[in-house]
Amino acid sequence: MPLEGHQENLYNIGVSYKKADAQTRGSFSLSEENQIALLQDAKENGIEGIFVLSTCNRTEVTGFAEHPFQLISLLCKYSNGSVEEFVKVSNVHKNQEAILHLFRMGTGLDSQILGDYEIVGQLRKAFKQAKEHKTTNAYFERLLNNVMQASKRVKNETKLSSGTTSVSYAAVQYIIKNLPDYNSKNILVFGLGKMGKHTCKNLAEYTQNKSVCLINRTEEKAAAFVKEHTSIRKATFSDLSSEIENTDVLIVSTGADIPTITKKHVSFTKKLLILDLSMPANVSKEVYGFENITVVNVDDLSKVTDETLAIRQQEIPVAEKIIEIHKEEFNQWLNHRRFTPAISALKQSLEAIQQDEIAFHRKKIKDFDEEQAAVITSRFIQKITTQFVKHLKDENTSIPESINVVAKMFGANLDKTHAEDY
């Protein structure tokens, strides 16, 4: 495991909405199949702890490596992005920075729309996937557990997630703000993933539009959905072009790896608003730029503000305090994990000296009180090891150097049991 004796660090590398636009993020997006291939490749090449997260706002790889390039090359290998492109728009976090990044992401502080908690489920799913493919370890298990605890507290104890400002909500708000007669417009939702479902529900909640049509490749899912939501009409995938011809607003959320809406689907003689909620983009670039066609992507939608965002901003310091508590809790566990092998080895070395000395004095001293000598020397051992723990926990201490010195003094094999200082 990379906590013991390896010259490895924890890295979080990737691209996100902060530096990369939707098109660039699409290049680095990883399908579920490629995520699994990446994990298996990493495992076969000796990376013992790694997980992958790929959403519309970010694609990130978190893992232990000697150098971040090991993770970067894996990302570029299984996505359509290049190393040259990655360097221009990437984020690379190391050790404590990587830990803090995961906490901020898991609590909604790093979301494109502040407080958007969809990332929490995505993070859980990413870790579950890694666990299924045996690329996690006790370190990640504990870290993600602490992140989720912090996330739950931030959600329950602050107003960081007050109101509704998800991308699917922003899409409906965009329609409301930009189409004066939106309730009488024909709206077509193409794709019934999580985003598509939320969009349909938001249309029902925030509009009185009764002309919403749903198309999904898997018709059974669409049929089951419209059975529960009777105000929505279902059409078949084969009718996609004709339905687009009759619609005023097309909302695309198919989640495919390649564009599902191309030039052949669209008539350029009538006005059409297209909202592309997918990553990578599901609307082909050839559809852009025509006078009657307006295409809006996830980055455009993130600019749709809500009065609740002002309330959320005020909650950031409270959320950061909660993060600090749970981050410190994780680091205390980490410290204990790092020091335990060295302390155990030192204690064993001192106990061996104790037994030798008691055996020596048993032969030399008549009526030697062996039991009393054991009690006294055991107290010495306890005080020495306690002092050693305090010394190691001093953040200004060079831990490898300290362990080497003590190892030489007592002849203990402490250097091989030392864990890296994360």
Secondary structure, DSSP 8 states (H G I E B T S, - for coil): -TTBS---EEEEEEEETTT--HHHHHHH---HHHHHHHHHHHHHTT--SEEEEE-SSEEEEEEEESSTHHHHHHHHHHSS--HHHHHHHEEEEETHHHHHHHHHHHTTTTSSSTT-THHHHHHHHHHHHHHHTT---HHHHHHHHHHHHHHHHHHHHSSTT-S---HHHHHHHHHHHH-TTGGGS-EEEE--SHHHHHHHHHHHHH-----EEEE-SSHHHHHHHHHH-TTEEE--GGGHHHHHHH-SEEEE----SS-SB-GGG--TTS-EEEEE--SS--B-GGGTT-TTEEEE-HHHHHT---THHHHHHHTHHHHHHHHHHHHHHHHHHHHHHHHHHHHHHHHHHHHHHHHHHHHHHHHHSTT--HHHHHHHHHHHHHHHHHHHHHHHH-TTS-HHHHHHHHHHHHT---GGG-B---
